[in-house]
Amino acid sequence: MPDNPILGQSDEDIELTSAEANRRIALELVRQAKREVYIMSYDLDAPVFSHQEFVEALSRFVRSSRYAQAHILLQTPDKAVKQGHCLISLAQRLSSQIRLHHPGPEHRDYFETFMVVDGIGYFKRLLADRYEGIACFKAPIAARDLRDLFLMMWERSEPETQVRRLQI
């Protein structure tokens, strides 16, 4: 990863080859988010998204402004729920700011993982179970295309009920 990439300024492509590289990029993107974070994931990929640093950065982001929003499309929550995924716990506590949905039937076979931040920065992997991918902190066209895809999928999605916290 280049030293200190800046959202909206650093326009070089960053090659991702490991879980650690994915984790660092996801963390840095969320740290710099101002308005929106969209995550599409098969199972919330614990090596990338279930780290305290990431969860704290996402929590700071959604609390930074009443306009800040985080939407997550999750294909299957089973593994994340069983493992006590940190991001699930955060989403349960901040359910009005972090929304979890599962894709509609027409997108159930979608296996790419991606994250889009503020419509300008992103990272993307073609296969959920592989860590090879690409990221860029200033790619308005690619980020817009991923954002549009996410929003189209979100419109056809439903709230993920398996991760709701039961109030007793």
Contacts in CASP RR format, 6 or more apart in sequence:
PFRMAT RR
TARGET T0000
AUTHOR 0000-0000-0000
METHOD contacts of the structure
MODEL  1
MPDNPILGQSDEDIELTSAEANRRIALELVRQAKREVYIMSYDLDAPVFS
HQEFVEALSRFVRSSRYAQAHILLQTPDKAVKQGHCLISLAQRLSSQIRL
HHPGPEHRDYFETFMVVDGIGYFKRLLADRYEGIACFKAPIAARDLRDLF
LMMWERSEPETQVRRLQI
1 14 0 8 1.000
1 21 0 8 1.000
1 24 0 8 1.000
1 25 0 8 1.000
1 28 0 8 1.000
2 10 0 8 1.000
2 12 0 8 1.000
2 14 0 8 1.000
5 12 0 8 1.000
5 14 0 8 1.000
5 28 0 8 1.000
5 137 0 8 1.000
6 32 0 8 1.000
6 137 0 8 1.000
7 29 0 8 1.000
7 32 0 8 1.000
7 33 0 8 1.000
7 117 0 8 1.000
7 118 0 8 1.000
7 120 0 8 1.000
7 121 0 8 1.000
7 137 0 8 1.000
7 138 0 8 1.000
8 120 0 8 1.000
8 121 0 8 1.000
8 137 0 8 1.000
8 138 0 8 1.000
9 137 0 8 1.000
9 138 0 8 1.000
10 136 0 8 1.000
10 137 0 8 1.000
10 138 0 8 1.000
11 136 0 8 1.000
11 137 0 8 1.000
11 138 0 8 1.000
11 139 0 8 1.000
12 136 0 8 1.000
13 134 0 8 1.000
13 135 0 8 1.000
13 136 0 8 1.000
13 139 0 8 1.000
14 25 0 8 1.000
14 123 0 8 1.000
14 134 0 8 1.000
14 135 0 8 1.000
14 136 0 8 1.000
14 137 0 8 1.000
15 133 0 8 1.000
15 134 0 8 1.000
16 22 0 8 1.000
16 25 0 8 1.000
16 123 0 8 1.000
16 125 0 8 1.000
16 131 0 8 1.000
16 132 0 8 1.000
16 133 0 8 1.000
16 134 0 8 1.000
16 135 0 8 1.000
17 131 0 8 1.000
17 132 0 8 1.000
17 133 0 8 1.000
18 131 0 8 1.000
19 45 0 8 1.000
19 47 0 8 1.000
19 48 0 8 1.000
19 131 0 8 1.000
20 47 0 8 1.000
21 131 0 8 1.000
22 45 0 8 1.000
22 47 0 8 1.000
22 48 0 8 1.000
22 123 0 8 1.000
22 125 0 8 1.000
22 131 0 8 1.000
22 133 0 8 1.000
23 47 0 8 1.000
23 48 0 8 1.000
23 51 0 8 1.000
23 54 0 8 1.000
25 123 0 8 1.000
25 135 0 8 1.000
26 48 0 8 1.000
26 49 0 8 1.000
26 54 0 8 1.000
26 115 0 8 1.000
26 123 0 8 1.000
27 51 0 8 1.000
27 53 0 8 1.000
27 54 0 8 1.000
27 57 0 8 1.000
28 137 0 8 1.000
29 37 0 8 1.000
29 115 0 8 1.000
29 117 0 8 1.000
29 121 0 8 1.000
29 122 0 8 1.000
29 123 0 8 1.000
29 135 0 8 1.000
29 137 0 8 1.000
30 37 0 8 1.000
30 54 0 8 1.000
30 57 0 8 1.000
30 58 0 8 1.000
30 61 0 8 1.000
30 117 0 8 1.000
31 57 0 8 1.000
31 61 0 8 1.000
32 117 0 8 1.000
32 137 0 8 1.000
33 61 0 8 1.000
33 68 0 8 1.000
33 117 0 8 1.000
33 118 0 8 1.000
34 64 0 8 1.000
34 65 0 8 1.000
34 68 0 8 1.000
34 118 0 8 1.000
35 65 0 8 1.000
35 67 0 8 1.000
35 68 0 8 1.000
35 69 0 8 1.000
35 118 0 8 1.000
36 68 0 8 1.000
36 69 0 8 1.000
36 70 0 8 1.000
36 71 0 8 1.000
36 116 0 8 1.000
36 117 0 8 1.000
36 118 0 8 1.000
36 119 0 8 1.000
37 58 0 8 1.000
37 61 0 8 1.000
37 69 0 8 1.000
37 70 0 8 1.000
37 71 0 8 1.000
37 115 0 8 1.000
37 116 0 8 1.000
37 117 0 8 1.000
38 70 0 8 1.000
38 71 0 8 1.000
38 72 0 8 1.000
38 73 0 8 1.000
38 115 0 8 1.000
38 116 0 8 1.000
38 117 0 8 1.000
38 146 0 8 1.000
38 147 0 8 1.000
38 150 0 8 1.000
38 151 0 8 1.000
38 154 0 8 1.000
39 49 0 8 1.000
39 70 0 8 1.000
39 71 0 8 1.000
39 72 0 8 1.000
39 73 0 8 1.000
39 114 0 8 1.000
39 115 0 8 1.000
40 72 0 8 1.000
40 73 0 8 1.000
40 110 0 8 1.000
40 112 0 8 1.000
40 113 0 8 1.000
40 114 0 8 1.000
40 115 0 8 1.000
40 150 0 8 1.000
40 153 0 8 1.000
41 49 0 8 1.000
41 72 0 8 1.000
41 73 0 8 1.000
41 74 0 8 1.000
41 75 0 8 1.000
41 113 0 8 1.000
41 128 0 8 1.000
42 74 0 8 1.000
42 75 0 8 1.000
42 76 0 8 1.000
42 111 0 8 1.000
42 113 0 8 1.000
42 128 0 8 1.000
42 129 0 8 1.000
43 74 0 8 1.000
43 75 0 8 1.000
43 76 0 8 1.000
43 77 0 8 1.000
43 78 0 8 1.000
43 79 0 8 1.000
43 80 0 8 1.000
43 128 0 8 1.000
44 50 0 8 1.000
44 72 0 8 1.000
44 74 0 8 1.000
44 77 0 8 1.000
44 79 0 8 1.000
44 80 0 8 1.000
44 85 0 8 1.000
44 87 0 8 1.000
44 88 0 8 1.000
45 113 0 8 1.000
45 128 0 8 1.000
46 79 0 8 1.000
46 80 0 8 1.000
46 83 0 8 1.000
46 85 0 8 1.000
48 54 0 8 1.000
49 85 0 8 1.000
49 86 0 8 1.000
49 87 0 8 1.000
50 80 0 8 1.000
50 83 0 8 1.000
50 84 0 8 1.000
50 85 0 8 1.000
50 86 0 8 1.000
50 87 0 8 1.000
51 86 0 8 1.000
52 86 0 8 1.000
54 86 0 8 1.000
54 87 0 8 1.000
55 86 0 8 1.000
55 87 0 8 1.000
55 89 0 8 1.000
55 90 0 8 1.000
58 70 0 8 1.000
58 87 0 8 1.000
58 90 0 8 1.000
58 98 0 8 1.000
59 90 0 8 1.000
59 94 0 8 1.000
61 68 0 8 1.000
61 70 0 8 1.000
62 68 0 8 1.000
62 69 0 8 1.000
62 70 0 8 1.000
62 94 0 8 1.000
62 97 0 8 1.000
62 98 0 8 1.000
63 94 0 8 1.000
63 97 0 8 1.000
68 97 0 8 1.000
69 97 0 8 1.000
69 99 0 8 1.000
70 97 0 8 1.000
70 98 0 8 1.000
70 99 0 8 1.000
71 98 0 8 1.000
71 99 0 8 1.000
71 101 0 8 1.000
71 150 0 8 1.000
71 154 0 8 1.000
72 87 0 8 1.000
72 91 0 8 1.000
72 98 0 8 1.000
72 99 0 8 1.000
72 100 0 8 1.000
72 101 0 8 1.000
73 101 0 8 1.000
73 102 0 8 1.000
73 103 0 8 1.000
73 150 0 8 1.000
73 153 0 8 1.000
73 154 0 8 1.000
73 157 0 8 1.000
74 80 0 8 1.000
74 100 0 8 1.000
74 101 0 8 1.000
74 102 0 8 1.000
74 160 0 8 1.000
74 163 0 8 1.000
75 102 0 8 1.000
75 103 0 8 1.000
75 108 0 8 1.000
75 110 0 8 1.000
75 111 0 8 1.000
75 128 0 8 1.000
76 102 0 8 1.000
77 88 0 8 1.000
77 100 0 8 1.000
77 102 0 8 1.000
77 160 0 8 1.000
77 162 0 8 1.000
77 163 0 8 1.000
78 162 0 8 1.000
80 87 0 8 1.000
80 88 0 8 1.000
80 163 0 8 1.000
81 88 0 8 1.000
81 162 0 8 1.000
81 163 0 8 1.000
88 100 0 8 1.000
88 163 0 8 1.000
90 98 0 8 1.000
91 98 0 8 1.000
91 99 0 8 1.000
91 100 0 8 1.000
91 163 0 8 1.000
92 163 0 8 1.000
92 164 0 8 1.000
92 165 0 8 1.000
93 165 0 8 1.000
95 164 0 8 1.000
95 165 0 8 1.000
99 159 0 8 1.000
100 159 0 8 1.000
100 160 0 8 1.000
100 163 0 8 1.000
101 154 0 8 1.000
101 157 0 8 1.000
101 158 0 8 1.000
101 159 0 8 1.000
101 160 0 8 1.000
102 157 0 8 1.000
102 158 0 8 1.000
102 160 0 8 1.000
103 110 0 8 1.000
103 153 0 8 1.000
103 156 0 8 1.000
103 157 0 8 1.000
104 153 0 8 1.000
104 156 0 8 1.000
104 157 0 8 1.000
104 158 0 8 1.000
106 156 0 8 1.000
107 153 0 8 1.000
107 156 0 8 1.000
107 157 0 8 1.000
110 153 0 8 1.000
111 126 0 8 1.000
111 127 0 8 1.000
111 128 0 8 1.000
112 124 0 8 1.000
112 125 0 8 1.000
112 126 0 8 1.000
112 127 0 8 1.000
112 128 0 8 1.000
113 124 0 8 1.000
113 125 0 8 1.000
113 127 0 8 1.000
113 128 0 8 1.000
114 122 0 8 1.000
114 123 0 8 1.000
114 124 0 8 1.000
114 125 0 8 1.000
114 146 0 8 1.000
114 150 0 8 1.000
115 122 0 8 1.000
115 123 0 8 1.000
115 124 0 8 1.000
116 122 0 8 1.000
116 143 0 8 1.000
116 146 0 8 1.000
116 147 0 8 1.000
116 150 0 8 1.000
117 143 0 8 1.000
119 140 0 8 1.000
119 143 0 8 1.000
119 144 0 8 1.000
119 147 0 8 1.000
120 137 0 8 1.000
120 138 0 8 1.000
120 139 0 8 1.000
120 140 0 8 1.000
120 143 0 8 1.000
121 135 0 8 1.000
121 136 0 8 1.000
121 137 0 8 1.000
121 138 0 8 1.000
121 139 0 8 1.000
121 143 0 8 1.000
122 135 0 8 1.000
122 136 0 8 1.000
122 139 0 8 1.000
122 142 0 8 1.000
122 143 0 8 1.000
122 146 0 8 1.000
123 133 0 8 1.000
123 134 0 8 1.000
123 135 0 8 1.000
124 133 0 8 1.000
124 134 0 8 1.000
124 135 0 8 1.000
124 142 0 8 1.000
124 146 0 8 1.000
125 131 0 8 1.000
125 132 0 8 1.000
125 133 0 8 1.000
126 132 0 8 1.000
126 133 0 8 1.000
136 142 0 8 1.000
136 143 0 8 1.000
END
